[in-house]
Amino acid sequence: MPEHTFAAYVQAIDDGADGLEADVRLTADGHLVCVHDRRIDRTSNGEGVLSTLELADLESLDFGAWQQAVGAVELPDQVSADHSQVLTLERLFELVVDSPRRIQLLVETKHPTRYAGLVERRLVEMLRRFGVDGWVPIDLAQVTVMSFSEVALRRVRRLAPGVPLVLLMERVPVAYRSGMLPRGVRVAGPGLPVVKAHPNYARRVRAAGSRVFVWTVDDPADVELVCDVGVDAIITNRPREVRLQVDALAGP
């Protein structure tokens, strides 16, 4: 399924995913949409910087054509809007809230962006509208906010102190190598290369009382490795297969 489309998230739920991860950006007219890249060239049949386009501009484009072009997935002749239309965060929220089982939504705010803190303000407004901005234990939280930007996480903490936060990391800053995290952040989000190079890091984070969500883990050998070091969540492109493997590793 094309990334960040409604159909892809429905498939992930059907495949047994416990949570959904979404990268969000702000359009020129103030809508949060689920798109990874700063530009739309790779994931749509359009061109340009997303933040300069309005939602109506994006809705006129096909966000599934790129996978057909590279042969990643064979779509029907009549591609539905669920496969191809840009997905707003609001619609994804509705999918999560309406799900027959509990699904966690992990929202990553993408930076840098021309709108700076407006992204987080719009996100918190949506959290309040859906009633998920209050403090709850992280195991019960419906929404978690993630970012590589500590500044972005501080904004969310100031606006919605109860929302669980994840600091994403390609490399662990020196200040946090002991396992400690910034004030108000409950989860470390290292990339898989960090965990492979420093398997004790996850143990240090857990010893300090925090959680570890690792990304992106698709290979079975890597799934076994991150389970061995004791991570709390695995972000993957293969939820069904990874779910089965994790359950098998956990045993009866």
N, C-alpha and C positions, 0 to 999 in steps of 0.2 A: 504494500500500500504506500502511496506517496506520503512523505513525512508531513506531520502537522495538519493532516486533513481529518475531518470528522470521522470518515470511514476507518482511518488508521487507528483512531482512539477506540472506536467501537470494537474493532478487531482485537485490540490489546485487552479490553475488558473480557471479551469472549475467550481469549487465550489464557485467562486466569491472572492477569496482572493485578497486584494489590494497589498500585498507584499509577498515575499518568504524569509524565514530565512534559512541560510546555515552555518553550522560549517565547517571550513576548516582547513586542515592540509597539511604539505608538505611531499612529498615522498622523498626517498633517491636520486632520480634523478631530483628533483626540480620541480615537478608538484603539483599544488594545487588541492586537491581532497576533496569532501564533505563527511566527515566522522566525527562522534561525538567523539568516544572514542579514547584514546591513542593506545589501542590494537584493533585488528580487530576480536577478538574471538566472541564477542556477535553478531555482525551484518553481519558476513560472515561465510562461511564454512572453513575458514582458521584460522591460528593462528599467533600471533606475534605482535610486535610493528610496527605500520604503518610507522614510520619515518625510519625504517631500510629496507623497501621494496621499490622496484621500481614500476612504474606505470604498467609495463607489468606483474609483479607478481600479482598485485591487479586485473588486468583485466582478469586473469585466474580464479578468484574466483567468487562464487555466493553470492551476497549481498542481496538476497531475501529469501534464504532457511530458515533463522532463524524464519521468520514469519510463514512459513508453519509448522515448527516444533512445535511452540507453539499454532498453530491453530488460529492466529490472523486474517488471511485472507486466503481465498481459491483461489489459483492461478490456471490457466489452466495447463493442462499436459505439454504443450509446452510453458514454461515461456520465454517471450521475453527478449532481452537484456535490454530493458527499465525498466523491473522489477528487474533485477538481477545484472547488471553490475555496477561497481563502477563509480560514476559520477565525472567528472572533473569540476572544477569551470568554466573553459572556456566554456564548453558545456552549463552550466546553464546560464552564461552570454548571450550566443547566444539565448537561449529560451526567456529570458527577453527582449532582444533587438528586437526580431522578433515577440513578442506578439502583437496581433491586438489592445490591449488596454494597457494603461500605468500600468506597474507593478514595484513596488519598490523591490530592492534586498538588504536584510540586511545580511551582511557577518560578522560572528563572527570568529576571529582568536583565535585558542585554544592555551592556555599556561598552564604550562611550556612546552617547546619543546627544543630538542637538537639544533634546527636551529635558535632559538632566533629571532633576527631582520630580518633574511632572509625571514621569512614568510610575514612580512609586505612589504618588498621590492618587492617580487614577486607579491603581491597583487596590489601594486601601479603601477607596470609595466603593469599589466593587465587592470587596470582602465584607464591608459593612452592610451593603445592600442584600447580600446573601446570608448575613448573620453568622459569619465565620471569623470574626476579628477578635473574639475574646480568648482569654487564656484557658487552655485545656492541656492535659498531659499529652505529650507528643504522640503517644501510641493512639490517641483518640482524635488527634487533630485532622480536620478534613483538608486543610490547606497549609502548605509549607512554602515559604518564599526562599529562593536561592539566588545567589549572585557571586560573581568573582570580585565584585566591588564592595569593599567594606563600607564605603560611604553610602552606597545604596542600602545596605543592610541597616545601617544606623538610621537612615530615614524611615524605614519600615518600623524599626523598634520604637522610634519616637512617635509615630502616628498610630501604631497598633502594637503596643508592648506585648500582647499575649500571643502573637503569631510566631510559631517556631521558625527559626532562621537557619540556613545552611550556608556556610562559607565554602564556595567552590575553589579548588586550588589545582593548578597545574604543577606548582612546586610549593612546598610548605615554607612559609616565611620563617626566618630564624626565630622570631618571637614566639612562634607557636609549635616549635619542634618538640617541646616538652609534653605536648598533648593538650595544653591550654588553648582556649579560643577567645575571640573578642567578646567583650561584655554583651550579654544578651543572646549570643549565638549558642544554640544547643547542639548543633551537628556540624562535623567536619565533612567536607565533600571532596576528597582527593580523587584525582584521575587514577586510572588503573596503573600507569607507570610508576606513580608514587608508591602505591601499595606493593608493587612487585619489587621495587628497589629498596624499600624500607618497611618490611613486613611488621616490624615492631611498632610502627607509628600508630596503627589502628589500636593496638593494645594500650598504648599510652593515652590515647584519647578516651578510651573506655574507662581506664583507670582514673582519669580525671573527672569522670561522671558525665561524659558527653557521648553522643552517638557518632557512627561513621556510615555515610552513604557513599559508595564508590561508583564511578562511571568510567567508561562504558564497557561492560563486561559481556562479551558474546561467546568467546571460545570456552569449551567445556573445561579445559585445563585451568584457565583463569578463574572460572567459577569455583572450582575446587580450591584454588589457592586463596581466594578472598574469603571463602567460608572457613578455611583453616585458621586464618588470622583473626577471624571474629568480627566481620563487618555486620552492620545492622540492616542494611538495604543494598540491593544491587540494581543499578540502572542499566538496562540492556535493550537491545533492539529485537531480542528473541525471547519474549516473556513466557511463551508456552514451554519451550525447551528448557529454559533456565529454571522455571518453576518446578518442573518435573525432576530436574537434577538436584535442586536444593532439597526437595522433599525426600529424594532417595538418599542423599547424604545425611539427612537428619535421622533417618531410620524410623522404625515403628514407634 
